[in-house]
Amino acid sequence: MFGADKGITAEDRLNGKKLSIGIVQARFNAGITDALFNACKTELLALGVADKDIDHVTVPGALEVAVALQAMAEKGKYDALIALGCIIRGETYHFELVANESGAAVTRVGLDYQLPIANAILTTENLEQAEARQTDKGRDAAQVAVEMANLLEAI
């Protein structure tokens, strides 16, 4: 259990001080992914993560996110990583391919490196759904990254 039995208070679980966070952002659907990034970074700073401890890289699209996450994980300097992207359903099977493969690859990197990765690659039916989620999901990704980094440190 995350809490008393591990000596972590509710305040500690979202304490980003002393954490180093890497963010990989897909540029495809940049209007959405830029908003995801801005909300995410704002929340990381609010949680106490120092600006100098937030590294941000961009890649062309969601399928390229995992390889950049893997390269960051290889460095061994991050307490958690964050994946940002946006996949909007189109008229072809491509949506399913990109959504499934990017999600599986992000999960695999986290498991392979035993490193928390907050996956905020949105998969939506349309632009309106993506816009409705961009701020909350960016903020959520920051909170997940900080909480999971603290949890893994405590285990």
N, C-alpha and C positions, 0 to 999 in steps of 0.2 A: 504494500500500500504506500502511496506517495503521501507522506505526511509525518505524523508523530513517530512511527516506528523507524523511520529513517532519519529523524532529527531535522526535518525540513519543515519550516512553517509555511503557511499559506503565502506570506509575504515573500519568502525566499524563492518559491517556485517560479515567480515571475520577475526575479531580480536579474537583470541583464548585465550588471557590473561585472567586470573581469571576463566577460564572454567575448569570443571572436566569432563572427558570423559571416558566412559567404553567401552571396545571392547570385543566382543565375537567372537572367531575364531573357525570354524570347522576344525578338523584335517584331515578329509577325503579329498583326493586330496591335500595333504599337500604341494606339490611343488607349486601349484597355491595359496593356502590360505596363505602360508608363504610370497609369493611375494605380495599378497594383503595387508597383515599386514605391511610389511616393507614399502610399498609405503604410506599406510595410516598413519603410525606413523611418517614417515619423513615429510609428509605434515602437520600433526597436530603440530609438533615442529616448522615448518616454519611459521605457522599461529600464533605462540606465546603460544600455550598450553605448560605448563611446564611438563617436563618428569614425575615429581612426581604426576601430576594430570591426568596421563593416566594409567588406570588399564586395564590389559589384561588377559583374561582367555581363555582356550581352552576347547572344548567339542568334543565328537567323530565325530559327523556329523551335517548336516544342520537341521535335525529334533530336535536336542538337543539345538540348538542356542536359541530358544525362551524362554525356561525355565531358562536358565542362564541370559538372558536379564531381565526376570521377577524378578529374585532374585536380580539383580543389581538395578532395578527400585524400588524394595521394600526398599532398603537402603536409598533412598531419597537424596543421595549425588551427583548424576550426573546431569549435565546440558544437556547431550545428550549421546546416546549410538550408537554403530556401530556394525552391524552384518556382518561377513565375512564368506564366504563359497563358495563352487563350486560344482555344480551338473552337470554332463555331461550325456547326453542322452545315454542310452544303448539300448538293444534289447527288454526290457520289459516295462510294464506300470509303473514300479517303479519310473522312472524319473518324470512323471507327478504327481504322488502322493507326492513325496518329494518336488518338486518345488512348487506345489500349497499349500500344508500344511505348509511348512516352511514360505513361503511368507505371508500367511494369519495369521499365529501365530505371526510373527514379527510385522505386522501391528496392530494386536489386542493388543499386549503389549503396543505399543506406544499410542494407543487411550485410553486404560484402565488407563494408568498412566499419560496421557497428557505430554508425554516426547518424544522429537524428537529421532527417530531411523533412521539412515542412513542404508538402506538395500543394502549391496554389496554382496549378495549371488548370484554368477553368475549362470546362467542357459544357458548352451551352447550345441551345437550339438556334439562337439568334443574337444579334448585337444588343438588343434591348435587355435580354437576360444577363449578358456579360456586363453591361454598364451597371445594372442593378446590383451586381455582386462585387465589382472591382474594389471598392473601398473596404467593405467588411472582410473580404477574403484576404486582402493584403495585410490588414491589421491582424486577422486570425493567424496568418502564417508566421508573423513575428512572435506572437504569443506562444504558438506551438513550438517554435524553434527554441525559445528561451526556456520554456517549461521542460521540454524534453532534454535539453542540454543539462539542466540542473538535476533532473531525475537520473540520467545516466551517470552523472558524477557521483550521485548519492548511493547508487546500487553497488 
